[in-house]
Amino acid sequence: MNDLIRRSMAIDAIVFNLEDRFAVDVLNDVPAVDAVPVEWLREKTNNNNFVIGRAARFILHAWEQEQEAR
């Protein structure tokens, strides 16, 4: 599975800037991605029986099984 954030880029951003700035400023430079909270998705698809709701529940279930297998 690919990382959503490349560890090497995050480490480089922290190490490179740590010498010159405060930690809070350094953390603002760490690469990040937007993500949909799992609980929000679960809530929105709970009573949705349209195709999109069934598909989202299937994806959530597959993701949960994958997490348990780790």
N, C-alpha and C positions, 0 to 999 in steps of 0.2 A: 504494500500500500504506500502511495506517495505521501510525503508530508504536505500538509496544507501550508506550512511555513518552513522554508528551508532552514534547518538548524544552523548551517554554516553562515548563512546571511544574518541570522539573528545574533550569533556569536560575534561575527565581524562588526556589526553595528554597535554592539555593547563595548567590545574591546577597543575599537577604534576611537570611540567618543568618550570613553571613561576617563581618559587623562585630562580632557579639557572641560568637561561639563559635569553638572550634578546628575545623580542617578535618574531623577525624574525626567530630565531632558533626554537622557540616553534612551530610556525606555520608550519615549515617543517615537524614536527612530527605528524601533524593532519592527520588521515587516509583519503584517497581520492580514487576515482575510475576514470578510463578513461571513457569518454563519447563522443558520436558522436554529434557534434553540429546540432541542428535541421535544421538550415538554409542550412548547407552543404548537409544534407540528402535530403532536399526539392529540392535543385538545381540539385543534381545528378539524382534524380528520375523524374524530371519534364518532360522530353521528352522521357523517357524510357518506352516503351510499352511492354517490355518483362515481363514475369511473376514476376520476382524479382522487377521491377519498380512498377508494379501495387500493389504488396503486400506491398511494402514500403509506397506507397501513402495511402493505406488503413490503415496501422498502424499509420502513421502521422495524418490522419484524426480522427481516434479513440482517439489518444492522445490529440489532440486539443479539441475535444468535452469534454473529461474528465477534461481538464484544465478549460474550460469555466464553467463547472458544479460546480466547487469548490467555 
